Structures are given as structure tokens and as C-alpha cells.
Amino acid sequence: MRCRYDPSSSTTSGSSIMPRTRAQLQKALTETEVWLERLDPQAVASMNADAADLRAIGEALHAVAASDLSLADQVAKARANGRTWTQIAAVLGVTKQAARERFGEPAHR
């Protein structure tokens, strides 16, 4: 059985949604921390190896979530300092539209 950790539900599933907003990133980071604490090394270890490598993957996932949150914070600070989406996009190596979609405020409907 192939499963993936889904930080949006704290369970395993066949897919996961990439968090985008600051609140979603913070929630994913918190849920990853909880998941890592609950990870039972005996449950994921094979007969011939311990689960250190799998725990390292989980810790790397936590580092990615923390890094994403930090990036979102820095983009918000740049916007608060008057930086344009064009300037931010140039640093990120993406289009202005992609930067705004990822880090901008949700569209008002």
C-alpha cells in the first residue's frame, strides 16, 4: 500500500494539497511537528533496518514547511516595504502573476 502524509488532515492519503497562505503554512508546520512526534519507529522500520532514514525524511519535510513559512513572511515584509510584485518575482525567478498567486492576498469575490 502506498500512502502519503497529508498535513492538511494529519493522516495518510493518496494526495495532498500544497499549502499557500501564511495560515495554511503555519498549520502545515504545526501538523508536521505533531506527526513527527507521533511517528512510531517500530511501525515504519523494516526487519533489517531502523527508521532513522524515514525520520530524517520527516525532519526534512518539517524544514521545508518552516522554510516556506519564512519565505512567505519575507515576501510579506517586502510588500509592506513597498516592493512590487515584479521585483519580488525577479528574486524568486517566477512571473509576477505566479508570485502574486502564491503570496498575494486572496482574491475578493
Backbone bond lengths (Angstrom), bond angles and torsions (degrees), N, CA, C in turn:
res aa  C-N    CA-C-N  psi(-1)  N-CA   C-N-CA  omega(-1)  CA-C   N-CA-C  phi
1 M - - - 1.446 - - 1.522 108.96 -
2 R 1.304 116.73 128.15 1.456 121.83 178.61 1.514 108.39 -100.67
3 C 1.318 116.43 125.34 1.461 121.51 179.68 1.511 109.45 -132.02
4 R 1.278 115.08 154.76 1.451 122.12 175.02 1.514 108.91 -126.69
5 Y 1.314 116.56 145.96 1.455 120.27 175.44 1.511 108.73 -73.11
6 D 1.310 115.72 131.05 1.456 121.94 178.07 1.519 108.31 -111.82
7 P 1.349 118.15 99.04 1.454 119.63 -176.57 1.517 113.59 -62.93
8 S 1.316 118.70 -19.17 1.461 119.26 -179.93 1.516 112.08 -74.79
9 S 1.341 117.60 -16.26 1.455 118.76 -179.92 1.513 113.47 -128.70
10 S 1.321 117.58 0.29 1.463 123.00 -178.40 1.523 112.28 59.06
11 T 1.313 116.35 28.04 1.455 121.08 177.69 1.513 108.76 -134.52
12 T 1.314 116.12 176.99 1.453 119.20 173.50 1.516 108.55 -95.15
13 S 1.308 115.04 149.68 1.458 120.32 179.38 1.505 108.71 -157.99
14 G 1.306 116.17 178.70 1.449 121.07 -179.84 1.513 113.60 -80.98
15 S 1.321 118.25 -11.93 1.455 120.63 179.86 1.512 109.49 -153.67
16 S 1.317 115.77 164.96 1.452 120.06 174.72 1.516 108.73 -142.64
17 I 1.312 115.25 157.91 1.452 121.80 -178.96 1.521 107.41 -102.95
18 M 1.323 116.32 130.20 1.453 121.30 -179.94 1.527 108.83 -71.78
19 P 1.339 117.86 121.34 1.463 119.41 178.41 1.523 110.84 -65.97
20 R 1.330 116.74 145.64 1.456 119.94 -177.66 1.520 112.98 -127.28
21 T 1.315 117.93 -44.35 1.453 118.47 -177.65 1.522 109.96 -77.42
22 R 1.330 116.37 163.40 1.460 119.53 179.18 1.521 110.53 -59.66
23 A 1.318 116.44 -41.82 1.469 119.93 179.48 1.529 110.78 -63.03
24 Q 1.330 117.32 -42.07 1.468 120.66 178.18 1.525 110.61 -65.03
25 L 1.336 117.37 -40.05 1.456 120.58 179.08 1.526 110.78 -64.71
26 Q 1.335 116.77 -43.25 1.469 120.19 178.74 1.521 110.25 -63.31
27 K 1.327 117.07 -41.62 1.463 121.00 178.92 1.530 110.54 -63.63
28 A 1.326 116.93 -43.39 1.470 120.45 179.32 1.519 110.95 -62.96
29 L 1.338 116.88 -40.38 1.461 120.85 178.72 1.524 110.73 -63.32
30 T 1.315 116.77 -46.43 1.463 121.03 179.45 1.520 110.94 -62.91
31 E 1.322 116.84 -44.61 1.463 120.31 -179.31 1.524 111.86 -67.30
32 T 1.328 117.33 -33.17 1.462 120.26 176.17 1.522 109.83 -65.82
33 E 1.331 116.91 -41.42 1.460 120.19 177.43 1.528 111.14 -60.51
34 V 1.323 116.48 -44.58 1.469 120.81 179.11 1.522 109.86 -63.18
35 W 1.311 117.03 -44.51 1.467 121.43 -179.54 1.525 110.84 -61.45
36 L 1.326 117.15 -42.60 1.464 120.32 179.15 1.525 111.27 -63.37
37 E 1.315 116.82 -38.09 1.464 120.37 178.99 1.527 111.42 -66.56
38 R 1.329 116.81 -33.18 1.466 120.81 -178.89 1.520 113.13 -85.88
39 L 1.319 117.73 -9.66 1.458 121.19 -177.05 1.527 110.22 -61.57
40 D 1.305 116.33 120.37 1.462 122.30 179.54 1.521 108.61 -93.17
41 P 1.339 118.06 108.97 1.468 120.39 -177.92 1.527 112.90 -56.29
42 Q 1.321 117.45 -32.71 1.465 120.51 -179.17 1.532 111.23 -69.44
43 A 1.315 116.82 -32.03 1.457 120.48 -177.57 1.523 112.59 -73.17
44 V 1.334 117.31 -27.35 1.458 119.86 -176.39 1.523 113.41 -107.31
45 A 1.330 116.59 -5.68 1.463 120.28 -178.64 1.526 110.51 -78.66
46 S 1.323 115.59 145.97 1.457 119.76 172.67 1.519 107.96 -85.48
47 M 1.306 116.44 172.20 1.458 120.54 -176.96 1.528 111.87 -64.62
48 N 1.320 117.82 -27.92 1.456 121.45 -173.85 1.525 114.28 -105.01
49 A 1.317 118.53 3.24 1.463 119.84 -176.35 1.516 110.38 -151.20
50 D 1.314 115.60 155.21 1.457 118.63 173.91 1.525 109.05 -84.05
51 A 1.303 116.74 -178.07 1.465 121.17 -175.09 1.519 112.68 -98.08
52 A 1.328 118.17 18.05 1.467 120.27 -177.38 1.521 112.01 -58.01
53 D 1.325 116.86 -39.46 1.464 119.00 -179.56 1.520 111.22 -67.18
54 L 1.326 117.38 -37.50 1.454 120.47 179.05 1.527 110.85 -71.03
55 R 1.314 116.74 -37.94 1.463 120.40 176.01 1.529 109.54 -62.84
56 A 1.332 116.92 -39.05 1.467 121.00 178.42 1.532 110.51 -62.21
57 I 1.326 116.94 -37.38 1.471 120.02 175.99 1.529 109.49 -62.81
58 G 1.319 116.74 -45.03 1.461 120.63 178.06 1.509 112.36 -60.73
59 E 1.327 116.52 -40.72 1.461 120.12 178.25 1.526 111.22 -67.59
60 A 1.325 117.03 -35.54 1.466 120.42 175.93 1.531 109.86 -65.74
61 L 1.332 116.50 -38.90 1.466 121.01 176.53 1.529 109.86 -60.64
62 H 1.312 116.28 -41.88 1.464 120.83 177.53 1.525 110.16 -61.87
63 A 1.328 117.14 -43.20 1.467 121.21 179.51 1.531 110.92 -62.10
64 V 1.325 117.00 -39.15 1.470 120.99 178.10 1.524 109.90 -63.75
65 A 1.333 116.86 -45.11 1.466 120.40 179.80 1.529 110.57 -61.96
66 A 1.326 117.03 -42.52 1.468 120.66 178.70 1.524 110.68 -64.98
67 S 1.328 116.56 -40.13 1.462 121.36 179.09 1.527 110.69 -65.49
68 D 1.325 117.54 -42.51 1.464 121.15 177.65 1.524 110.76 -60.33
69 L 1.331 116.11 -41.41 1.459 120.29 178.91 1.522 110.45 -64.64
70 S 1.317 117.50 -42.50 1.461 121.73 178.29 1.528 110.85 -63.08
71 L 1.325 116.67 -42.43 1.462 120.76 178.45 1.526 110.60 -61.11
72 A 1.326 116.81 -44.87 1.465 120.39 178.80 1.525 110.64 -61.11
73 D 1.328 116.78 -40.18 1.468 120.37 177.58 1.523 111.63 -63.40
74 Q 1.321 117.09 -42.24 1.467 120.61 -179.00 1.524 111.54 -67.71
75 V 1.324 116.87 -37.71 1.468 119.83 176.49 1.529 109.54 -64.65
76 A 1.324 116.89 -41.84 1.471 120.29 178.54 1.530 110.47 -61.91
77 K 1.331 117.11 -40.74 1.469 120.63 177.74 1.527 111.05 -64.09
78 A 1.339 115.89 -42.01 1.466 119.32 178.80 1.526 110.50 -62.25
79 R 1.324 116.59 -41.72 1.473 119.66 178.28 1.525 110.13 -64.56
80 A 1.342 117.15 -41.25 1.467 120.88 178.72 1.521 111.32 -63.76
81 N 1.335 116.49 -27.09 1.464 121.61 177.96 1.524 112.35 -87.32
82 G 1.331 117.28 7.55 1.455 121.13 174.81 1.519 115.82 90.59
83 R 1.315 117.70 7.28 1.474 119.76 178.35 1.520 109.82 -68.88
84 T 1.323 115.42 143.70 1.463 120.85 -179.71 1.523 109.81 -85.91
85 W 1.332 114.94 162.14 1.467 119.34 175.46 1.522 110.76 -63.28
86 T 1.326 117.25 -30.82 1.464 120.87 177.64 1.528 110.63 -63.68
87 Q 1.332 116.80 -44.70 1.461 120.44 178.40 1.535 111.67 -64.31
88 I 1.307 116.34 -45.56 1.464 120.83 -179.99 1.518 110.47 -63.83
89 A 1.319 116.21 -43.63 1.472 120.87 179.84 1.528 111.25 -60.81
90 A 1.333 116.66 -38.32 1.464 120.29 179.78 1.530 110.88 -62.30
91 V 1.321 117.20 -40.93 1.466 121.16 178.33 1.527 110.62 -67.72
92 L 1.327 117.03 -39.36 1.459 121.62 -178.97 1.526 113.14 -76.24
93 G 1.336 116.20 -18.32 1.458 119.49 -178.35 1.517 113.43 76.20
94 V 1.335 115.17 30.48 1.461 121.03 179.29 1.527 108.47 -130.27
95 T 1.309 116.50 175.86 1.459 119.98 176.61 1.524 110.13 -76.08
96 K 1.323 115.31 161.31 1.460 120.89 176.66 1.528 110.23 -58.62
97 Q 1.318 115.93 -41.85 1.460 120.82 179.92 1.529 111.15 -63.18
98 A 1.329 117.33 -42.63 1.466 120.66 -179.72 1.530 110.80 -64.52
99 A 1.334 116.91 -41.15 1.460 120.57 178.76 1.526 110.77 -63.77
100 R 1.319 115.97 -44.55 1.466 119.89 -179.60 1.523 111.22 -65.86
101 E 1.326 117.37 -40.46 1.468 120.41 179.20 1.525 111.45 -64.66
102 R 1.319 116.67 -38.59 1.469 119.51 -177.75 1.523 112.57 -77.26
103 F 1.337 117.24 -41.51 1.456 120.23 -170.88 1.516 114.95 -113.74
104 G 1.334 117.53 -9.71 1.449 120.24 -176.41 1.513 112.92 -77.38
105 E 1.302 114.50 170.29 1.443 120.55 177.46 1.520 109.21 -67.58
106 P 1.340 117.63 149.44 1.462 119.89 178.02 1.522 110.99 -59.47
107 A 1.318 116.31 147.54 1.455 121.16 179.53 1.520 109.19 -66.17
108 H 1.342 115.72 140.22 1.455 120.99 176.97 1.524 107.48 -85.77
109 R 1.329 115.94 130.20 1.468 120.02 -178.47 1.498 111.18 -119.14
